[in-house]
């Protein structure tokens, strides 16, 4: 069972051979590896082969469920080293098969034009309850097992502005805000900061596509899984400070839901943008 809240330790990779690295997943009580972990470890694996440039975008596909009881091998393909941009492809492998692949682009920092969206209004994160506090406030409505899961050690502090009641869900807007920050110090290394944000970008995200339909993770017959994930990094940031994850779901169709997100630093700077398509269907 997962016992650490140190994200740097959780994401640590072991070099195996040139372009080959091994990562492990903490057993967090769920049957498959958390998608954000694989995104973050794949990004760090790519960074092991890019010493002097910064990631500006990544695009990934989830192919098979990850096995929490087996290590993950990350094989890096050095696609291109150009004058300004570097491209890497990473395949995550378990039991001889790809479970995930990622393409990432890295750039030499440079000055350029700037504009950004405005940060939406949101309550101060310190005024909001943790997930465990919110569930405890529901009293006997909550099964003790669900409460116990919410109280397990987690590396990211999550504060929902409008959390869905898991016992009596209702249809809500697909637009929502969530505050996030790493619990343990991450240091100043931009690579680890980006990996930590990539990890967190898969948290409380898919749920935005479920909300308009009044669905939750425990809805009988629900099949839900991330299909792909894209992320763009705009500015340096400190993920040990609060980050607002502003989300919306503009579409759901053909058993898939689309979610978009903007991640703002506590002082209002847009530091990253995210998009994901997810599987969402209910089997009777």
TORSEGU-553741 format. One record per atom (N, C-alpha, C): x, y, z; residue in three letters. Coordinates in steps of 0.001 Angstrom, whole numbers, padded with zeros to 6 digits, always signed. Last residue first. Layout:
XYZALA;...
! end
This chain:
-025512-001880-019143UNK;-026608-002374-018308UNK;-026460-003866-018055UNK;-022787+000209-019129UNK;-023291-001082-019594UNK;-024366-001572-018633UNK;-022050+003391-020042UNK;-022670+002609-018973UNK;-023275+001352-019591UNK;-019009+005109-020837UNK;-020229+004403-021243UNK;-020755+003627-020044UNK;-016356+006774-021851UNK;-017412+006881-020853UNK;-018689+006243-021397UNK;-012959+007446-022388UNK;-014040+006501-022602UNK;-015070+006703-021509UNK;-011809+010776-023051UNK;-011962+009611-022194UNK;-013087+008718-022699UNK;-009302+013070-023926UNK;-010522+012388-024311UNK;-010597+011095-023508UNK;-007940+016150-022772UNK;-008017+014687-022666UNK;-009341+014206-023232UNK;-005615+018804-022328UNK;-006811+018256-022968UNK;-006766+016743-022868UNK;-004252+021778-020856UNK;-004378+020316-020890UNK;-005638+019943-021667UNK;-001728+024241-020261UNK;-003041+023875-020794UNK;-003068+022369-021007UNK;-000012+026257-017802UNK;-000131+025069-018648UNK;-001573+024919-019129UNK;+000001+028757-016612UNK;+001276+028038-016705UNK;+001195+026813-017603UNK;-001167+031879-016386UNK;-001502+030625-017053UNK;-000203+029863-017318UNK;-001093+033519-013269UNK;-000406+033277-014544UNK;-000828+031911-015097UNK;-002216+034010-010720UNK;-003006+034254-011918UNK;-002319+034020-013245UNK;-000944+033300-008393UNK;-000987+034729-008704UNK;-001619+035022-010059UNK;-000999+030541-008434UNK;-001813+031217-007426UNK;-001943+032708-007728UNK;-001179+029573-011927UNK;-000474+029738-010664UNK;-001347+030556-009719UNK;-003519+027535-013651UNK;-003058+028874-013293UNK;-002284+028840-011982UNK;-004323+025583-016327UNK;-003714+025530-015003UNK;-003048+026875-014716UNK;-007183+024492-018006UNK;-006152+025516-017920UNK;-005637+025536-016482UNK;-008554+021800-019981UNK;-008189+022420-018715UNK;-007123+023490-018890UNK;-011205+019796-021318UNK;-010125+020764-021500UNK;-009808+021411-020159UNK;-012429+016664-022403UNK;-012227+017597-021298UNK;-011046+018499-021620UNK;-014846+014660-024003UNK;-013683+015534-024147UNK;-013632+016509-022977UNK;-015836+011248-024029UNK;-016014+012599-023522UNK;-014732+013391-023663UNK;-017489+008644-025849UNK;-016274+009367-025471UNK;-016645+010746-024953UNK;-019667+007388-026952UNK;-018970+006699-025871UNK;-017691+007369-025428UNK;-020582+009275-028823UNK;-020067+007988-029280UNK;-019230+007277-028210UNK;-019797+012234-026950UNK;-020487+011555-028048UNK;-019810+010225-028312UNK;-019544+015364-025424UNK;-019513+013916-025209UNK;-020317+013284-026338UNK;-017926+018518-024973UNK;-018602+017527-025814UNK;-018499+016135-025215UNK;-016602+020301-023301UNK;-017459+020860-024351UNK;-018275+019827-025111UNK;-015947+020623-020102UNK;-016163+019508-021018UNK;-017115+019967-022110UNK;-013359+022394-018369UNK;-014678+022327-018966UNK;-014746+021127-019901UNK;-011477+023743-015573UNK;-011818+022715-016543UNK;-013188+022944-017171UNK;-008646+024870-013926UNK;-009960+025284-014428UNK;-010318+024401-015624UNK;-006801+024460-011334UNK;-007066+023657-012524UNK;-008496+023958-012963UNK;-004523+026495-009736UNK;-005942+026333-010048UNK;-006088+025590-011366UNK;-002142+025652-007360UNK;-002391+025801-008791UNK;-003869+025556-009050UNK;-000195+026664-004555UNK;-001478+026261-005114UNK;-001562+026580-006603UNK;+003243+025551-004540UNK;+002213+026552-004269UNK;+000935+026081-004962UNK;+004693+023564-005546UNK;+004509+023515-004094UNK;+003563+024621-003632UNK;+005009+024165-008166UNK;+003862+023332-007824UNK;+003770+023048-006328UNK;+005784+026979-009655UNK;+006170+026276-008433UNK;+004974+025471-007961UNK;+006818+027524-013085UNK;+005862+027583-011978UNK;+006458+026853-010784UNK;+007315+028886-016416UNK;+007790+028202-015202UNK;+006790+028416-014063UNK;+004744+028595-018960UNK;+005635+029389-018105UNK;+006165+028526-016976UNK;+003496+026607-020572UNK;+003648+027977-021046UNK;+004699+028782-020276UNK;+003116+023389-021816UNK;+003692+024179-020733UNK;+004010+025579-021258UNK;+000444+021341-022664UNK;+001342+022387-023146UNK;+001809+023209-021946UNK;-000684+018038-023264UNK;-000341+019090-022310UNK;+000652+020050-022949UNK;-003040+015375-023644UNK;-002122+016353-024234UNK;-001893+017483-023248UNK;-004080+012076-023864UNK;-003787+013189-022965UNK;-002773+014094-023663UNK;-006543+009436-024278UNK;-005351+010184-024671UNK;-005204+011393-023762UNK;-008263+007931-022628UNK;-007850+007426-023931UNK;-006584+008124-024425UNK;-009108+006940-019352UNK;-008449+007924-020210UNK;-008024+007257-021508UNK;-012292+005449-018721UNK;-010833+005353-018773UNK;-010299+006463-019667UNK;-015141+003739-017604UNK;-014502+005034-017812UNK;-012986+004852-017770UNK;-018165+002300-017429UNK;-016833+002042-017959UNK;-016212+003397-018292UNK;-020641+001587-015072UNK;-019843+002616-015726UNK;-018500+002062-016173UNK;-022202-000220-013657UNK;-022008-000449-015081UNK;-021143+000573-015787UNK;-023224+002103-011215UNK;-023252+000711-011691UNK;-023115+000621-013202UNK;-020950+004585-010262UNK;-022204+004338-010989UNK;-022202+002907-011514UNK;-018570+005259-009076UNK;-019254+004077-008556UNK;-020612+003834-009210UNK;-017788+007633-010280UNK;-016974+006441-010490UNK;-017692+005170-010058UNK;-020861+009104-011592UNK;-019690+009091-010715UNK;-018974+007755-010906UNK;-023069+011200-013501UNK;-022327+009956-013316UNK;-021176+010154-012338UNK;-024651+013255-014476UNK;-024891+012770-013125UNK;-024189+011461-012823UNK;-023941+014336-016818UNK;-024824+013174-016905UNK;-025124+012581-015526UNK;-022126+016338-016339UNK;-023395+016714-016987UNK;-024409+015571-017047UNK;-019928+014746-015113UNK;-020843+015576-014327UNK;-022151+015935-015046UNK;-018174+013537-016861UNK;-019214+012713-016246UNK;-020305+013559-015597UNK;-016330+015419-017566UNK;-017182+014890-018633UNK;-018321+014041-018081UNK;-015065+015840-015133UNK;-015789+016962-015739UNK;-016703+016504-016872UNK;-013636+013546-014594UNK;-014920+013727-013925UNK;-015734+014864-014516UNK;-011140+013779-015719UNK;-012170+013086-016479UNK;-013567+013320-015905UNK;-009945+015141-013411UNK;-010068+015737-014747UNK;-011197+015094-015542UNK;-008803+014399-010993UNK;-010076+015146-010972UNK;-010379+015776-012329UNK;-005601+014226-012495UNK;-006410+014094-011279UNK;-007671+014952-011398UNK;-003860+014672-014472UNK;-004795+013576-014704UNK;-005691+013342-013482UNK;-002167+016600-013543UNK;-003097+016986-014612UNK;-004092+015888-014951UNK;-000346+015531-011777UNK;-001578+016095-011227UNK;-002605+016418-012300UNK;+001676+014785-013616UNK;+001039+013791-012744UNK;-000319+014304-012279UNK;+002359+017318-014561UNK;+001797+016331-015482UNK;+001087+015224-014710UNK;+003460+018393-012250UNK;+002228+018985-012781UNK;+001557+018034-013764UNK;+005694+016723-012032UNK;+004703+016754-010953UNK;+003377+017332-011453UNK;+007059+017358-014370UNK;+006586+015995-014178UNK;+005507+015946-013098UNK;+007685+020056-013849UNK;+006798+019707-014956UNK;+006233+018301-014800UNK;+009397+019727-011628UNK;+008194+020543-011513UNK;+007198+020190-012619UNK;+011448+018213-012758UNK;+010598+017602-011741UNK;+009315+018398-011550UNK;+012408+020179-014543UNK;+011991+018862-015023UNK;+011063+018178-014023UNK;+013201+022346-013033UNK;+012034+022501-013889UNK;+011520+021156-014385UNK;+014126+022255-009738UNK;+014393+021628-011032UNK;+013131+021666-011891UNK;+013727+023162-007166UNK;+013628+024135-008258UNK;+013824+023524-009647UNK;+011665+021088-004963UNK;+012885+021737-005419UNK;+012654+022613-006635UNK;+009456+019938-003832UNK;+009899+019411-005124UNK;+011239+019982-005566UNK;+008196+018958-000640UNK;+008997+019881-001447UNK;+009540+019216-002713UNK;+004916+017402-000666UNK;+006323+017398-000260UNK;+007127+018338-001158UNK;+002454+017993-001954UNK;+002559+018044-000500UNK;+004006+018133-000026UNK;+001570+020083-004699UNK;+002344+018963-004176UNK;+002512+019117-002670UNK;-001816+021143-005298UNK;-000417+021446-004996UNK;+000261+020182-004475UNK;-004851+022481-006707UNK;-003896+021390-006544UNK;-002548+021940-006077UNK;-008337+023155-006966UNK;-007010+023607-006549UNK;-006121+022389-006293UNK;-010647+023201-009597UNK;-010024+022398-008551UNK;-008647+022993-008248UNK;-013725+024008-011126UNK;-012403+024434-010694UNK;-011922+023553-009550UNK;-015744+023273-014088UNK;-015447+023227-012657UNK;-014011+023677-012401UNK;-018285+022481-016320UNK;-017251+023464-015994UNK;-017002+023441-014493UNK;-020429+020919-016722UNK;-019130+020330-017021UNK;-017983+021286-016793UNK;-022886+021227-014138UNK;-022164+021788-015283UNK;-020840+021059-015474UNK;-024545+018191-013077UNK;-023904+019482-012848UNK;-023271+019973-014143UNK;-026899+015978-011782UNK;-026314+016545-012992UNK;-025794+017940-012691UNK;-025840+014429-008713UNK;-026820+015131-009535UNK;-026124+015640-010785UNK;-025381+011698-006407UNK;-024906+012579-007479UNK;-026066+013209-008242UNK;-025245+010759-003549UNK;-026439+011255-004231UNK;-026027+012211-005347UNK;-022661+009898-002989UNK;-023796+009075-002571UNK;-025069+009464-003315UNK;-020819+011764-003766UNK;-020724+010424-004347UNK;-021882+009508-003977UNK;-021424+014962-004767UNK;-021757+014055-003678UNK;-021737+012627-004225UNK;-018740+016757-006261UNK;-019955+015965-006422UNK;-020172+015084-005196UNK;-017488+019892-005202UNK;-017319+018445-005290UNK;-018671+017745-005381UNK;-016440+022635-006105UNK;-017810+022114-006098UNK;-017744+020608-006283UNK;-013723+023029-005658UNK;-014623+024147-005433UNK;-016070+023647-005335UNK;-011564+020736-004043UNK;-012602+020966-005041UNK;-013421+022203-004673UNK;-008260+020304-003576UNK;-009387+021019-002987UNK;-010388+021375-004089UNK;-005646+018116-002896UNK;-006704+018447-003854UNK;-007850+019125-003113UNK;-002236+017549-002764UNK;-003368+018089-002011UNK;-004394+018591-003018UNK;-000493+014664-003664UNK;-001042+015942-004125UNK;-002240+016310-003254UNK;+000258+012171-002716UNK;+001304+013182-002907UNK;+000798+014557-003299UNK;-001452+010634+000025UNK;-001435+011014-001380UNK;-000428+012138-001569UNK;-002408+008115+002314UNK;-001408+009114+001912UNK;-001440+009366+000409UNK;-006024+007794+002678UNK;-004698+007219+002431UNK;-003710+008319+002047UNK;-008542+008816+002839UNK;-007604+009212+003891UNK;-006225+008593+003726UNK;-010065+007690+000863UNK;-009776+009126+000763UNK;-008738+009577+001776UNK;-010314+005087+001847UNK;-009548+005325+000621UNK;-009148+006789+000524UNK;-012010+005536+004026UNK;-010653+005051+004269UNK;-009763+005283+003047UNK;-014377+006245+002720UNK;-013690+007230+003543UNK;-012253+006820+003784UNK;-014993+003798+001542UNK;-014758+004969+000698UNK;-014008+006049+001462UNK;-015369+002232+003845UNK;-014298+001891+002901UNK;-013964+003070+002003UNK;-017642+003361+005108UNK;-016314+003485+005734UNK;-015155+003159+004784UNK;-019807+005165+002969UNK;-019336+003853+003412UNK;-017933+004012+003999UNK;-021686+007977+003899UNK;-020469+007477+003273UNK;-020076+006131+003849UNK;-023825+008703+005458UNK;-024079+008445+004040UNK;-022896+007726+003383UNK;-023048+009400+007975UNK;-023354+007990+007751UNK;-023693+007675+006299UNK;-021283+012272+006871UNK;-021691+011388+007960UNK;-021937+009962+007535UNK;-020386+014212+005279UNK;-021613+013552+004837UNK;-022085+012495+005837UNK;-017961+014984+006224UNK;-019084+015874+006509UNK;-020421+015253+006107UNK;-016239+013139+005167UNK;-016602+012995+006581UNK;-017813+013851+006925UNK;-015994+014233+002616UNK;-016698+012960+002785UNK;-017103+012744+004239UNK;-014545+016575+003228UNK;-015861+016666+002596UNK;-016653+015372+002802UNK;-012193+015461+004270UNK;-013039+016297+005121UNK;-014444+016424+004539UNK;-011196+014141+002006UNK;-011567+013364+003188UNK;-012475+014167+004110UNK;-010684+016319+000317UNK;-011658+015302-000077UNK;-012132+014508+001140UNK;-010577+019336+002345UNK;-009952+018256+001599UNK;-011035+017256+001199UNK;-012547+022362+001924UNK;-012189+021119+002612UNK;-011361+020205+001727UNK;-011334+025755+001543UNK;-012071+024598+001043UNK;-011643+023330+001777UNK;-009694+027785+002224UNK;-011054+027840+002778UNK;-011879+026621+002399UNK;-007403+027443+000819UNK;-007341+027123+002243UNK;-008718+027159+002902UNK;-008078+028416-001730UNK;-008001+026967-001490UNK;-007995+026592-000015UNK;-010584+030880-002077UNK;-009233+030577-001638UNK;-009127+029095-001288UNK;-012816+030407-004884UNK;-012543+030615-003462UNK;-011090+030288-003129UNK;-012265+032017-008047UNK;-012417+030781-007273UNK;-012137+031090-005818UNK;-012537+033328-011315UNK;-012687+033536-009876UNK;-012904+032192-009190UNK;-010105+032323-013816UNK;-011476+032451-013287UNK;-011467+032715-011791UNK;-007628+034265-015401UNK;-007890+033236-014403UNK;-009317+033401-013874UNK;-007803+034954-018876UNK;-007901+035395-017487UNK;-008189+034207-016579UNK;-005371+033767-021258UNK;-006730+033855-020734UNK;-006690+034356-019296UNK;-002643+035786-022578UNK;-003203+034628-021902UNK;-004659+034864-021535UNK;+000298+036571-024506UNK;-001048+036889-024051UNK;-001568+035647-023354UNK;+003349+037558-026028UNK;+002660+036960-024883UNK;+001238+037490-024762UNK;+006095+036833-028268UNK;+004833+037503-027957UNK;+004146+036799-026792UNK;+009290+035955-026713UNK;+008329+036035-027798UNK;+007092+036796-027380UNK;+012514+034461-025954UNK;+011483+035471-025752UNK;+010543+035496-026949UNK;+013271+030983-025270UNK;+013449+032225-026013UNK;+012308+033181-025701UNK;+014830+027841-024480UNK;+014016+029003-024072UNK;+014314+030235-024916UNK;+014696+025218-026755UNK;+015602+026160-026114UNK;+014800+027403-025734UNK;+012288+022660-026172UNK;+012714+023871-026864UNK;+013769+024604-026056UNK;+010791+019515-026952UNK;+011575+020338-026042UNK;+012167+021507-026825UNK;+008004+017362-027090UNK;+008873+018305-027788UNK;+009504+019247-026775UNK;+007004+013947-027013UNK;+007252+015212-026319UNK;+008225+016055-027116UNK;+004745+011313-027083UNK;+005653+012134-027871UNK;+005790+013473-027164UNK;+004122+008129-025662UNK;+004150+009583-025515UNK;+005121+010182-026512UNK;+002059+005291-024868UNK;+003178+005933-025560UNK;+003009+007440-025538UNK;+001301+002301-023087UNK;+001198+003763-023186UNK;+002322+004235-024092UNK;+001805-000317-022978UNK;+000586+000107-022284UNK;+000310+001582-022524UNK;+003153-002712-025125UNK;+003005-001286-024836UNK;+001703-001047-024074UNK;+004348-005789-023699UNK;+003416-005038-024543UNK;+003399-003569-024144UNK;+005851-007296-021905UNK;+006175-007381-023323UNK;+005275-006602-024248UNK;+004976-006553-019390UNK;+004677-007906-019873UNK;+004854-008012-021384UNK;+004918-003155-020347UNK;+004734-004144-019288UNK;+004389-005484-019918UNK;+006241-000034-021323UNK;+006064-001453-021624UNK;+005897-002257-020341UNK;+005945+002984-022997UNK;+005887+002354-021681UNK;+005458+000907-021876UNK;+007929+004805-025187UNK;+006985+003688-025075UNK;+007090+003117-023664UNK;+008413+008039-026365UNK;+008622+007124-025246UNK;+007528+006064-025264UNK;+010213+010237-028412UNK;+009074+009333-028280UNK;+009399+008325-027186UNK;+011226+013651-028727UNK;+011432+012309-028186UNK;+010114+011538-028209UNK;+012837+016388-030242UNK;+011654+015535-030162UNK;+012037+014155-029643UNK;+013829+019749-029868UNK;+014206+018345-029734UNK;+012928+017529-029561UNK;+014502+022876-031485UNK;+013577+021911-030900UNK;+014177+020501-030900UNK;+016628+024304-032584UNK;+015857+024903-031488UNK;+015015+023869-030746UNK;+017967+022536-034282UNK;+018642+023734-033827UNK;+017957+024380-032633UNK;+017131+019148-033181UNK;+017263+020241-034129UNK;+017971+021441-033535UNK;+017070+015920-032920UNK;+017730+016999-032199UNK;+017998+018114-033197UNK;+014576+013388-032910UNK;+015246+014504-033590UNK;+015878+015438-032584UNK;+014054+010916-031533UNK;+013517+011170-032871UNK;+014280+012269-033609UNK;+015101+008634-029695UNK;+015612+009991-029933UNK;+015251+010393-031365UNK;+012938+006853-027699UNK;+013444+006978-029069UNK;+013850+008431-029303UNK;+013045+005070-024713UNK;+013065+006388-025337UNK;+013655+006299-026734UNK;+011058+003045-022784UNK;+012040+003023-023867UNK;+011938+004323-024650UNK;+010451+002085-019635UNK;+010277+003237-020511UNK;+011417+003247-021525UNK;+008724-000437-017937UNK;+009928-000086-018678UNK;+009604+001061-019631UNK;+007365-000798-014759UNK;+007123-000286-016105UNK;+008470+000057-016731UNK;+006784-003696-012625UNK;+007454-002448-013016UNK;+007096-002055-014435UNK;+003610-004834-011333UNK;+004776-005050-012191UNK;+005440-003710-012492UNK;+001281-004290-010037UNK;+002171-005273-009424UNK;+003424-005555-010246UNK;-000342-002672-011494UNK;+000332-002069-010336UNK;+001337-003017-009706UNK;-000425-002555-014898UNK;-000451-003516-013799UNK;+000336-002937-012622UNK;-002455-000403-016899UNK;-001176-000718-016287UNK;-001349-001611-015070UNK;-004475-001113-019763UNK;-004382-000815-018332UNK;-003022-001227-017783UNK;-003214+000189-022903UNK;-003680-000927-022075UNK;-003638-000505-020610UNK;-002957+002842-023892UNK;-003236+001714-024789UNK;-003810+000519-024043UNK;-003128+006263-023990UNK;-003227+005127-023090UNK;-003717+003936-023909UNK;-001002+008548-025594UNK;-002127+007623-025708UNK;-002009+006525-024659UNK;+000002+012032-025630UNK;+000121+010647-025192UNK;-001156+009872-025448UNK;+002123+014734-025992UNK;+000894+014115-026497UNK;+001015+012617-026263UNK;+003461+017807-024776UNK;+003480+016347-024843UNK;+002108+015855-025289UNK;+005550+020732-024876UNK;+004299+020021-025137UNK;+004529+018519-025113UNK;+007899+021756-023923UNK;+006804+022719-024121UNK;+005492+022012-024446UNK;+010695+021013-021927UNK;+009494+020513-022604UNK;+008456+021623-022736UNK;+013817+022514-022570UNK;+012660+022411-021688UNK;+011447+021941-022486UNK;+017261+021387-022770UNK;+016069+022033-023297UNK;+014865+021708-022422UNK;+019501+019873-022033UNK;+019620+021331-022045UNK;+018408+022056-022621UNK;+019398+017041-022127UNK;+020025+017717-020987UNK;+019832+019222-020918UNK;+017566+014513-022767UNK;+017523+015911-023225UNK;+018106+016784-022111UNK;+017323+012058-021685UNK;+018073+012124-022938UNK;+018100+013545-023519UNK;+015753+012393-019506UNK;+017059+011775-019272UNK;+017936+011844-020517UNK;+013329+013256-020552UNK;+014272+014270-020064UNK;+015663+013689-019816UNK;+012102+010789-020972UNK;+012529+011588-022127UNK;+013563+012619-021710UNK;+011624+010167-018277UNK;+012485+009299-019085UNK;+012989+010043-020317UNK;+009838+012200-017609UNK;+011157+012185-016974UNK;+012128+011277-017732UNK;+007665+011360-019199UNK;+008285+012664-019435UNK;+009683+012709-018826UNK;+007113+008912-017975UNK;+007533+008932-019379UNK;+008195+010259-019722UNK;+006299+009803-015450UNK;+007519+009011-015564UNK;+008023+008970-017003UNK;+003935+011221-016164UNK;+005047+011903-015511UNK;+006349+011122-015652UNK;+002322+009197-017319UNK;+002648+010417-018063UNK;+003908+011058-017483UNK;+002146+007436-015163UNK;+002831+006998-016377UNK;+003201+008200-017247UNK;+000710+009016-013318UNK;+002028+008492-012971UNK;+002805+008111-014221UNK;-001729+009467-014564UNK;-000816+010585-014374UNK;+000589+010151-014006UNK;-002990+006934-014412UNK;-002478+007432-015679UNK;-001486+008565-015529UNK;-002283+004514-011997UNK;-002820+005841-012244UNK;-002168+006438-013485UNK;-002661+001094-012793UNK;-001759+002209-012530UNK;-002460+003528-012862UNK;-005454-000675-011293UNK;-004563-000340-012402UNK;-003755+000906-012064UNK;-006936-001085-008956UNK;-006479-002258-009713UNK;-005531-001942-010868UNK;-005907+000731-005984UNK;-006696+000629-007205UNK;-006114-000475-008098UNK;-004178+000996-003898UNK;-005466+000381-003622UNK;-006360+000232-004829UNK;-001754+001881-004638UNK;-002632+002848-003984UNK;-004036+002300-003740UNK;+001334+000890-004803UNK;+000026+000243-004729UNK;-000894+001151-003936UNK;+003358+002850-006952UNK;+002930+002484-005608UNK;+001562+001831-005667UNK;+005072+001595-009733UNK;+003862+002280-009276UNK;+003580+001887-007842UNK;+008336+002237-011070UNK;+007370+001395-010374UNK;+006186+002251-009963UNK;+010459+002217-013971UNK;+009723+002889-012915UNK;+008769+001910-012259UNK;+013458+002165-015807UNK;+012426+001401-015129UNK;+011796+002232-014023UNK;+014669+002856-019132UNK;+014529+003191-017717UNK;+013377+002379-017112UNK;+016806+003370-021846UNK;+015872+002448-021209UNK;+015869+002665-019699UNK;+018875+004742-023110UNK;+017494+004978-023566UNK;+016452+004061-022916UNK;+021143+002319-022104UNK;+020991+003551-022871UNK;+019550+003630-023403UNK;+019611+000756-019246UNK;+020503+000721-020396UNK;+020342+002056-021107UNK;+018412+001537-016840UNK;+018662+000128-017131UNK;+019720-000026-018215UNK;+017913+003844-014218UNK;+018500+003601-015542UNK;+018814+002118-015711UNK;+014868+004229-012567UNK;+016142+003514-012508UNK;+016684+003340-013921UNK;+013095+007135-011417UNK;+013370+006133-012440UNK;+014751+005516-012236UNK;+010539+008460-009283UNK;+011944+008144-009520UNK;+012105+007004-010530UNK;+008024+009168-008450UNK;+008306+009261-009887UNK;+009720+008820-010259UNK;+008109+008933-005682UNK;+007172+008096-006433UNK;+007536+008049-007916UNK;+009929+010934-004980UNK;+010262+009525-004741UNK;+009381+008609-005578UNK;+008471+013204-005709UNK;+009770+012954-006342UNK;+010190+011498-006155UNK;+006276+013117-003984UNK;+006066+012843-005404UNK;+007379+012552-006123UNK;+005721+011852-000974UNK;+006797+012536-001684UNK;+006723+012168-003162UNK;+004109+010472+000639UNK;+003487+011614-000025UNK;+004522+012416-000801UNK;+003994+006891+001007UNK;+004719+008152+000902UNK;+003878+009226+000224UNK;+002630+004524+000925UNK;+002866+005101+002238UNK;+003542+006459+002175UNK;+000473+002287-000751UNK;+001253+003518-000814UNK;+001382+004151+000567UNK;+000844-001193+000000UNK;+000000+000000+000000UNK;+000887+001253+000000UNK;
! end
